[in-house]
């Protein structure tokens, strides 16, 4: 279906990779326009929102080439965003023909995610570090490290089973709260609240929050709103997951401590 | 007052905290250190302002100003999208603790505290927003600092 000689399709492919890997709308549109201009398309128009791209243009005097792509909200891969950015610079410098650019972009699409165990380990280390930053003791950090591992193992499993994003976030934060609570009850750790805060950090919606702010800043209000809703939903899911575990523990007569 | 030693430990821990998020978001390996530095300087700024001024909202705002400026500078210098430094660096400031305490007090039936914590969480989010928007509004040439005279 793809026409290897169409600059329009190169632009759309670049835009789709950017959008699905966590770039903001402004960057998507600007990159696509830059690519179209570099390949001397006579006209080019693009409209992108958080989960879709609409583009049309004129190539070699042939008008009305229209492209519509649905881009699902997917896990963030900033490495691909950086790689597309690099290619688009090179295209602007006239280094790549259209088929070459196609091949390069397809390679970028295939850049793998880091191995699962590295992501899990990063989640554990991140949780432990945040537990420390929020005033946890060293034992608290060790417990948060363990909970952080469990949280991300769950997140990755849920991703493979295609569990919905809402359920993933609720259950993953329940896992974080459960691990923290359980180990705390076993006598490990001094501050249950700091342990749990540390271990929910890998779930906290920092990426959609930042992207939302940047979309609003650039005047892309619809996309900013979509990301903002994403942010609020995730925050609510975390609150529900943690809250449910604490509530059940309370009902079972387990003291859940007083936060400082 | 925080001792130099404490400050150094906080810097190092914040560095690793930020780098672990760089790993989770698939940042290219050669940018890990720079996103780590962004995050740790932002966190140090947060701590110092919070100690001096006693307000987490003002501290979040000041830290966001600093780390967004650093991100923009790194973006120009390392020729890569600002997103890479900004998203990872902002993480220590994102009110994860606020979300937790809001949920905690709400579940415990302490609605007054829940409202207080919820309000604080929202204020921090607004402070982060304002900080990012202010720095993004500055003209690009400030961050070039004599680097890369070409268009980017």
Interface residues (C-beta under 8 A of the other chain):
Chain A: X22 X23 X24 X27 X76 X77 X78 X79 X80 X81 X82 X83 X85 X86 X89 X113 X114 X118 X119 X122 X123 X125 X126 X129 X130 X132 X133 X134 X193 X196 X197 X200 X201 X202 X204 X205 X206 X207 X209 X210 X211 X213 X214 X216 X217 X235 X238 X239 X240 X242 X243 X246 X247 X250 X256 X259
Chain B: X10 X13 X14 X16 X17 X20 X21 X23 X24 X25 X26 X27 X28 X31 X43 X79 X80 X81 X83 X84 X86 X87 X90 X91 X92 X94 X96 X97 X99 X100 X101 X102 X103 X104 X106 X107 X108 X125 X128 X129 X132 X133 X136 X137 X152
